[in-house]
Amino acid sequence: MESDANRHDGLSPTSNRTLDAVALSATLHCLTGCAIGEVTGMVLGTALGFSEWGTVALAVALAFLFGYGLTSLPLLRAGMAFAAVVPIALAADTLSIATMEIVDNAIMLAVPGAMEAGLDSPLFWGALAVALVIAGVVAYPVNRWLIARGKGHAVLHGNDEHGNGALHPSGAGREL
């Protein structure tokens, strides 16, 4: 294995600049899936007249579904078996999505009137937008911490804490 000092690109997988970039990419990736699911769940729950907690439950379920889906689809399209993809998606996304969902739903519930405001209300959309941005900010250090330890999205980006590929080119996952 090549030592960090001998790397030609000047950046080790755990250098601050590379780690920050991978963590940002992972956070934006998870935020995309969360936002799709969260917005869809909030819109459906609100439009269908669900209770606050019913709407939150739907939004959380859809956020996890879309989050895992955004990770899984490219791996499945690359020819990986579903049985191999599931543990990778779970390892890559679970803590990040859970963090975002706790934060954004807590904010939506805490903003007076946001959940009851209705789909035509700037209060609903403004609170949801702010909640998602704050959730992404809170999830960033979580993703950075995971990636620095070879966990989370490090399994997708092919680097563990020692600069080793977390996935073999064949797509077969190494023990995580």
N, C-alpha and C positions, 0 to 999 in steps of 0.2 A: 504494500500500500504506500502511496506517495504521501509524504508528510505535507502539512499545510504550508510550510516554508518553501517547499519545492514546487508548489502548484504554479503553473504558468499564467493563470488568469489573475493572480494576485488576490483572489477571494476564496476563502475556504467555505464549505457549506455552513459553517457556524460563525463566519465573520459577521459582524454587526450589520453591514450593508446588505449582504446576501440574505441573512436571516430576516432582516426587516422587509426586504422585497418579497421573499417567499411568504412571510406571515401576512403581508398586505394582500398578496394574490389569493391566499387561502381565505382570508377574511372577506374579500370581495366576492369570491366564489360562493362561500356559504351565505353571505348576505343576499346574493342574487336568488338563490333557492328559497331562503327564508322569506324574502320580500314577495316573491311570486306566491308562495303558499299563504303567507300572512295576509296579504291584500285580498287574495281570492277568498280565504276563510272569513275575513272581516266583512267583505262585501256580501258573500252568501249568507252568513249568519245574521247580518243586519237586515238584508233584504227579506229574508225568510222569517224575521221576527224572533230569532232565537234569544234566549236569555243571555246576559253578559258572559256567564261561564260556559254556556253552550257555544257561543260564538268564539270564545277563547279556545275551547277544546277543538273545534273545527279548524281554526287558524293554526294551532300548534300541530295538529295531525297533518295538515296540508304542507306546512313549512318543512316538516321532517320528510314527507313524501317527495316534495320537489327538491329539497336539498340532497337527499340520497340519490334521487333520479339524475340530477346534474352531474354527480360524481360517477354514477354507474353506467349511464348510456355510452359515454366514449369508451369505457373499458369493455363493455359488451360488444360495441361496434368493432373494436380492435380484435375481437375473437376470444376474449376471455370467457370462461364458463361462469354462469350465474353463481354457482357455489363458491367460486374464487372471488367474485366481485363483491358479494354481500359483506364478508368480513372486512374487506378493504374500505368499502364505503362507511361501514359502521365505525371503524377505527379513525378514518379521516375526518368524519363530520359530526359525530354525536355530541361531543363536548361543546364544539363551536355553536351548533344549532341550538342546543339546550341553553347555552348562555344567552344567545340572542333572543330566544323565545321568552325566557324569564324576564329579561330586561324590557323588551318591547311591549309585552302584555302587561307587565306591572305598570308601565307608563300609561298605557291606554286606559287601564282601570283607575289610575290615580288622577288623571286629568278629568276634572268635573265636567260631566255631560258629554265627553267624547264618544263613549260607547252608544249613547242614546241619540246622538246628534243627527244621525241619518246620512245617507250617501250623498245628499246634495249640500252637505254642510262643510264649510271650510274648517270648522273645528274638528270634525272627524278626520279629514284628509291631512290637515296640518299636524294634529296629534300623532297620527299614524306615521307620517313622514319623519317627524322629529324622533319618535320612538325607534324607528328603524335605524336612523343615523346614530343615535346614542347606543343602540344595541351593537352596531358594528364597531364603534369606538371601544366599547367594553370587551368585545370578543377578540379584538386585535391582540392584546397581551396574552390572552388565553392561547390563541393560535401560535403566537411567537414562542411561548413557553413549551407547548407541545412539540413544535418543529425542532426546537433546540435539543430536544431529547429523542429525536428520531420518531416521534409519534405524530398523530394528526395528519395533516397534509404532507408531511415528509414522506409518507408511504406512497403518495402519488407523484411527488416531485423527484423520487428516486434517491434521496439522501437521508442517511441517518446521522447520528451525532459524530460519527467517525468518517463521514464522507463516502460511505459504502452505499451502493444502490440498494434500496429497500425492495425493489421489484426487479426480478430478472427480466432480460429482454423478451423471454418467452412468455412473460405475463404471469408466470407462476410466482406467487408471493413467497418471500422468505419469511421465516418466523419473525413475528413483530414483537 
